[in-house]
Each structure stands twice: as C-alpha cells, then as structure tokens.
Amino acid sequence: MVEIENKEEKFRELEKYMEEVNYDPSMLINILHKAQEIFLWLPQEVMEFIAEKLKIPKSRVRGVVTFYNFFSTKPVGKIQIKVCLGTACYVKGGDKVMERFLDELGLENPGDVTPDGMFSVHDVRCVGACSMAPVVLIGEGDFYGRMSPDKVPRLVKKYKKIAEEMKAGGKA
Amino acid sequence: MKEIRICAGGACVAAGEFAVKGALVKALKDKGLLSEYKIIETGCMGMCSRGPFMVIDDVVYSQLNQSAVKEIVEKHLVGGQIVDKYLMKTPEGKTVEKAFKEHDFYKKQVKIVTRNLGIINPKNIDDYIERDGYKALEKVLKEMKPEEVIEEIKKSGLRGRGGAGFPTGLKWEFAAKQKSDTKYMVCNADEGDPGAFMDRAVLEGDPHAVLEGMAIAAYAIGAKKGFIYVRAEYPMAIERLRTAIKQAKERRFLGENILETDFSFDIEIRIGAGAFVCGEETALMASIMGERGQPRVRPPYPVEKGLWGKPTVINNVETLANIAWIIRNGWQEFRKYGTEKSPGTKVFALAGKVKNTGLVEVPLGITLRELIFDIGGGVPNGKKLKAVQTGGPSGGVIPASKIDTPIDYESLTALGTIMGSGGVIVLDEDDCMVDVAKFFLEFTVNESCGKCTPCREGTRTMYEILDRITKGEGTMEDIDTLEELAVVVKETSLCGLGQTAPNPVLTTLRYFRDEYIAHVKEKICPAKKCRDLISYVIDPDKCTGCTACKIVCPTKAIEGELNKVHVIHQDLCIRCGSCMDVCRFDAIYKVTPPLKVDTKV
C-alpha cells in the first residue's frame, strides 16, 4: 500500500468540504474532484471514507470513480504531462508528441509513473484549444501549443530540473 | 476614459495574454498614461491562430508579445502612428487596419451568440448590462406570460445547437404542459466533441448570456431550480460562471423574487469528470445526481421524467445564448438569417488543416466552401483539400467534391454526417481516411459506457477491423463485415453515442472506398499516413549531410557522416517522422508500399 503523506490533515480538509455541501450524495462527483485535488489520486481508504460519511455503499463510490476518466485509482506523477489527443491535435501529430514524451521519460504506457514518482504522461481528450494544436499541458496548467516531437526533449529537461528543485525543497 | 481591449479567450491566454497585459500596464505606466486608459480583458475574439490580440479604437493588433506591446504604446498611443507590422494581413499580404470590419475572416460573420465576445469583460456584470444585458429577462418577467415566451421562441424556429436540432420552443412547451410542483432547467455545457470549443468560448466570454437564457427558459416552463453541467476540462469556464452567478444574485437577476417579481430561480454548477457520454441527456442527468453517467431508454423523455423524476428541460450553451437576443429583437429579426428550416446562425470551430483557425458565427445555409476558403483562407502549405469532418465522433466526413453543400441540419444529414455541436476539422491530402475512421472509433470504444451490447461490442469489433486494415492485414471480407456491423450498431444502440458512432466509418466507406481497397489489396496507404504501410527515404540528390535528422532520430536508425549523404536503416526505423520534420532540404520523403526491412536508403 502507498503511504499517504500528511494524512490526517488531508482527511480533515476533505471532510470540511463535505460538510460545506451538507454530505449530499448527489454531490459525489464534486466531492471526488475535491478529494483528488487534495490527494492527487483516489486511494481505497479515501473512497471508503467518502462512502461512510455520505452513508452510501462503497460500491457506488467505486462505481462512479471507475466510470469517469478524470479519476485515478492509482498514483500519478507529481508533475503530470497531459498530451491532447483530440481530433485537431491528432491530425497535427499529437500521437507522435505523446510517443516522444514516453520515450524521453522511459515510460511504457500512458498512466505509468517514473520510478522517482515525479512524472506521469496522460492522454486527454480535446481541451478546446484546437487552434494551437497539438497542445500539451504540464503540471499546474503550463500550456504548450503548436508542439512537435523535437520540442519534447527540451521540455523534459526543463521539468526534470524543476523536479529536482522540488525534491531538494522537500516538496516531493 | 479611452478603452483598450485584450483578448483573454482560451487560446490567447495559452499564447501569452497574461504577459502581454503585464507589458501593457508597465508601458502605460512608464509613459504616465495608465490613468487615461481602461484595459478590458474580453472573451474570444475569434481568430485564435493569430492571438494574442489587442484592440485600440477598432485597430486590431495580432500575434503580440511583450516587446510588440511596448512598441505599440510608444508609436500608437504616444506618437499617433499605427504600427503596421502587427496588423492582420489578407491572404494576399495586404495589411488590414480595422480587421473586425474589414478582414475576410470577419466580413461574412453575423454575431448573435457571440455578440459580446471580444467586447465586454466577462467578469464584470456592468459590461453585460450596458450592452442591453438582462433587458430580455426584465421584459419577459414584466410584460410577457410564459405561453407568450414559448410562442416567441417557437416562431423564431430556433433549434437545439447541441447537435440533434430539436426545436427549442417545442421542448419548452412540452415541459410547460407537465403538471408538477417541481421542474428543472438544465444547461448542457459538457462540450465533449473533440474539435469543438464554441461553448467554452461563450461560457468564458459571455457567461451572463447563458444565465439570462436559462432564467427566461425557467420562467417559460415554470422551473425554480437550474443546473449547469460543465466539463471539468474547462476550469476557466467554471470560475467565470461562478463569478457571474454571484454577481447576478447580487443584482437580483437570480435568486428569490427576481427583479421584484414573484419569480424565483437559482442556478447551481455541477462539474463533469471526463465522460463523453454525459453529453447525452439521460446520462447527463444521472451524472448531475452523482451517479455513473449511463444513459437510459427514452421515453420517458426528460421533459416528462427528468432529474429526480421531475420534468426537466436540457438546452445547450449556444442555444441558450440565443434566447435573450431573440426576445429583445423579435423572432422576425432572427428569421432574417439562415434558412427556412434552419433559421439563425451557428458558431463553428474551424480547426485542422486550414489557415485561419478559430471561432466563426455565420448564418446557417452558408456553404462549406465559403466557410473554409472565404473565411478560413483555405488549406495551408499549398496542399489540396481532401475532406471536411463535421460533428465530431458522431459525424462523418464530407469529400471535397461536395463542399458547395449549404450547411444546415437536413443537408448535412443527407450527406451522412451531422451538424453536431459545430466542430469543423479540415483534412488535406496527407490525411488517410481509414486512419481518420479508426481515430474516431478508438474514441468511441473508449467512451462507450458499456451498458448496451451493440455499442460496447460492436464499436470494438469495428475498431479491430479498422486496425487490421491500416496495418495491411485486412481482407475484402473485412470491409463487408465492417459495413454490416456499422449498420447494426447504428440501428440498435441505446443512445445517441452508439447510434452515431458508425458515421465516420459509413461516410469514409461511402466516399473513399477506394482507399480502403488500396489498403487491403495493394497494401498501400495512398495518403502515406499509416505507419505499417510506409517507409521514410532519403533523397541522395537533396541530402546535404547536415546531420539534423541523425541527431533527432530517437532509434538511431540514421547513419551518415557530416557533409555526406545519410541513409535510413529500415529495420531500425519506427516511422515517427521526426527526421522529415527537421529536414530543411526536403530530402526526406515517404513511399508506400513500405521497403523491405533490410534496405538502407
């Protein structure tokens, strides 16, 4: 099992939000968004916690989590690289950009995490910036438009440096 | 105070709008002009490929960066000289000063839905009110009965802009007739079609137009509670909606006793979580209620039994953004645009292989040729137009030979595609039609919710066949099976997702069957796109031995010394195309069928 850092504090923050929405089960998706914002992904015990507090079956929480693409039941990188594979990005070579990112980071498949836990690459559906295709989102919303595979190594280098700084700064 | 407008639409923000604004503020401050100008950050100005934009007295500057802004402040604002080099240009290279009035991209546009985009600050309700905002709501509440509102919308002929084109007034009438103590008004802002971003632009650039449309609809049908279901991929839209709702409540355009009348209406935001099927109305309702977004059989339709079993109207963002305009200007004015059966305008998102990409609002009935060539400026890099894809994964491709077809609901359906939400992806000669069909099927396979068998199993089998064909492993029998399956999935699926999923396959088979046959019989990809059917080759006459390709090759498949002709080892090449992208001498080209793996060229 993966250890969760600052566990108690995170659960408190989540419960505070659930209180704000009156433990309304119809708010489950919004609650899960909040939980993923806090924990970065949705560990089993977080799902169980939500089910218990909303007084709904665990199976319903898990059913909703696994249904929607946005929610992840396995750890993700601290820095996530999201490559858009919407139509406009695809016809302009988004798939090649994706491949290059995986290659440069030594990852097999989208969704895998680098051994140091810092990076994961994900495909996303249209982000609505089709005129800048192909597009890539990195970390907390850094946006790169008109991408091409040969621009990838430089970006990876840049973010590896940021990752090192994060590790050194104790943020990782 | 004089005004300077900066586009803060999604694409311009991505292109560096924030830095541009910072540079503008700094430059104005340096010149002591800051107090004389009001900087307005607006919604999308449309021509996203040329952003970020800045507009000073109708003069439109494009593709700006920090130093450009500094120069414009010095020369234009201080010196009174228009800075030519940042103006937009016509395809012939002529500069256009007042681009929004004079450039071809804008000339044929009619702005109803996008009336405030690029003009107002979406975060400021006063800007919206100044442009007659909430006047329609006031008129409706104080002068019109609900039946009269419905009558007005029915007469306008407005049809749902989310894709299906159902008459909006009729939908409202059905809901209004339902006897129920509780009714709901829902805005479908789950814009999931890849390639469509008009709803995003409206939500971000003019959120009050959507709120006003919802409030009018709620009054017409008798709803007190509304929901906006937005996709999580649009955080900026969510933020601006939150701001807008808060402001509207403060001014009493939402909440209890709106504008001192008996009418009360409140709106809540619900966020999606990345499931395409949630754009389907019954799936959307399940998602709003916090469940798996799976569709159910209709009837009963949402207007009878919707959210929590109560009558519910679900309208799309663009549909709702039309409402206030129609109420203010009258149905006759609306019908001046568009065709008899498809009145009004439609916002299209132009993307793909077209020079001017961005958002355009045009009267329905305009031809694809006008849209792609007159407004879009045609296909770049001297390539030929091959086809146009409309309607996203639910739509189909229209071959270049049919681009004089007028764009309306019926004409597009007759061609085998759909209007959909208005995404228009332009494809050129480098796009393989089998590959395009495979791309969309991969999308539907991923997004199929799995509830009904035809969609779950059928789309997967179709995808597998397409995959075989693109690898040169298909048979003629495969093509027949594919076609047969497509028809079955279309006819027997539970919801709109499955019913329309075969459209990309059916249309490519209809118009580009020879391409399928070439993949199967000759093992070639005529567009030289499918990886397993092509090889990259270096032309020894053109190669200068610059080593650029050798450096970029991820598998070290390229061999050659500096200043000597390079060769590609076909056994190592993974056909990523990086070498071709970096070659400045056009020395690398593709061949189909592929070369034998032991060759070096």
Interface residues (C-beta under 8 A of the other chain):
Chain A: D24 P25 S26 M27 L28 I29 N30 L32 H33 R60 G63 V64 F67 Y68 N69 F70 F71 G86 T87 A88 C89 Y90 V91 K92 G93 K96 E99 R100 D103 V124 R125 C126 V127 G128 A129 C130 S131 M132 A133 V135 G141 F143 G145 S148 P149 D150
Chain B: G10 A11 V13 A14 A15 C48 S49 E191 G192 D193 P194 G195 A196 F197 R200 A232 E233 Y234 P235 R270 I271 G272 A273 G274 A275 F276 S287 I288 M289 G290 E291 R292 G293 Q294 A349 A351 G352 K353 T357 G358 Q389 G392 G423 I425 L427 D431 V436 F439 F440 F443 C449 V552 P554 C576 G577 S578 D581 V582
